[in-house]
């Protein structure tokens, strides 16, 4: 029982630590990323602050994604992981519901740059 309590404590300490600096996505353009979110139709499933379009409720709202510690409740939220997630979510978690939209590496870099502005 003590082991489980220690594991839970460590989990909460990790989950509550301040997020690392996520200002670098390898030169991503946040303004272009914002436009791409609309073009790829992300708002059909997600509420994305600052992006016009439907206010989908299938996926989680993406407000504060820039300060979250994990992506989809499983993957550490780093620029590299977010870009990989955007390009092919099933490769990172085969059981997730997010479709592969064919987002290119450059587009994922720009989208991630915008998403990291959402603190």
C-alpha positions as CSV (number, residue, x, y, z in Angstrom):
1,X,0.0,0.0,0.0
2,X,2.9,2.4,0.8
3,X,4.3,1.7,-2.7
4,X,1.1,2.8,-4.3
5,X,0.9,5.9,-2.2
6,X,4.5,6.8,-3.1
7,X,3.7,6.2,-6.8
8,X,0.7,8.4,-6.6
9,X,2.6,11.2,-4.9
10,X,5.4,11.1,-7.5
11,X,2.8,11.2,-10.3
12,X,1.1,14.3,-8.8
13,X,4.4,16.0,-8.2
14,X,5.4,15.4,-11.9
15,X,2.0,16.4,-13.2
16,X,2.0,19.7,-11.2
17,X,5.5,20.8,-12.0
18,X,5.9,24.0,-14.0
19,X,6.0,23.3,-17.8
20,X,9.3,23.5,-19.6
21,X,10.0,26.3,-22.0
22,X,8.0,25.5,-25.1
23,X,8.7,28.6,-27.0
24,X,10.8,26.9,-29.7
25,X,9.3,24.7,-32.3
26,X,12.3,25.0,-34.6
27,X,11.2,28.3,-36.1
28,X,7.5,27.6,-36.4
29,X,5.3,30.6,-37.5
30,X,2.4,30.9,-35.0
31,X,0.4,33.3,-37.3
32,X,0.6,30.7,-40.1
33,X,-0.2,28.0,-37.6
34,X,-3.4,29.7,-36.6
35,X,-4.5,29.9,-40.2
36,X,-3.6,26.2,-40.8
37,X,-5.8,25.2,-37.8
38,X,-8.7,26.6,-39.7
39,X,-7.6,25.0,-43.0
40,X,-7.2,21.6,-41.6
41,X,-10.6,21.8,-39.9
42,X,-9.3,21.3,-36.3
43,X,-12.2,23.3,-35.0
44,X,-14.7,20.7,-36.2
45,X,-13.5,18.6,-33.1
46,X,-11.8,21.1,-30.8
47,X,-12.5,24.5,-29.4
48,X,-9.3,26.5,-30.3
49,X,-9.2,30.0,-28.8
50,X,-8.6,32.6,-31.5
51,X,-9.6,30.5,-34.4
52,X,-12.9,31.0,-36.1
53,X,-15.0,28.1,-37.1
54,X,-17.2,25.5,-35.6
55,X,-16.7,24.9,-31.9
56,X,-16.4,21.1,-31.9
57,X,-16.8,19.2,-28.7
58,X,-15.6,15.7,-29.8
59,X,-12.0,16.4,-28.8
60,X,-10.8,18.4,-25.8
61,X,-10.7,22.2,-25.9
62,X,-7.2,23.3,-26.7
63,X,-7.1,26.4,-24.4
64,X,-4.0,26.2,-22.2
65,X,-2.4,23.5,-24.3
66,X,0.8,25.5,-24.1
67,X,1.0,25.0,-20.4
68,X,-0.2,21.4,-20.1
69,X,2.3,18.7,-19.1
70,X,0.9,16.0,-21.4
71,X,-0.8,15.6,-24.7
72,X,-3.9,13.4,-24.7
73,X,-3.3,12.6,-21.1
74,X,-0.4,10.3,-22.1
75,X,2.5,11.8,-24.0
76,X,4.9,14.4,-22.5
77,X,4.1,17.8,-24.0
78,X,7.3,18.8,-25.8
79,X,7.5,20.5,-29.2
80,X,8.8,17.4,-30.8
81,X,6.0,15.2,-29.4
82,X,3.3,17.7,-30.3
83,X,4.5,18.0,-33.9
84,X,4.7,14.2,-34.1
85,X,1.2,13.9,-32.6
86,X,-0.2,16.4,-35.2
87,X,1.4,14.5,-38.0
88,X,0.2,11.0,-37.0
89,X,-1.7,10.7,-33.7
90,X,-2.2,6.9,-34.1
91,X,1.5,6.3,-34.3
92,X,1.8,7.7,-30.8
93,X,-1.5,6.2,-29.4
94,X,-3.3,3.7,-31.6
95,X,-6.4,3.9,-29.3
96,X,-7.0,7.7,-29.7
97,X,-9.9,9.1,-31.7
98,X,-8.0,11.9,-33.5
99,X,-7.8,11.2,-37.2
100,X,-4.6,11.5,-39.2
101,X,-5.2,14.6,-41.3
102,X,-2.1,14.4,-43.4
103,X,-0.5,17.4,-41.6
104,X,3.0,18.0,-43.1
105,X,6.1,18.4,-40.9
106,X,6.3,22.1,-41.7
107,X,2.6,22.6,-41.1
108,X,2.8,20.8,-37.7
109,X,5.7,23.0,-36.8
110,X,3.6,26.1,-37.4
111,X,0.5,24.7,-35.7
112,X,2.5,23.8,-32.7
113,X,4.0,27.3,-32.6
114,X,0.4,28.7,-32.4
115,X,-0.8,26.1,-29.9
116,X,2.1,27.0,-27.6
117,X,0.8,30.6,-27.5
118,X,-2.3,29.2,-25.7
119,X,-1.2,29.4,-22.1
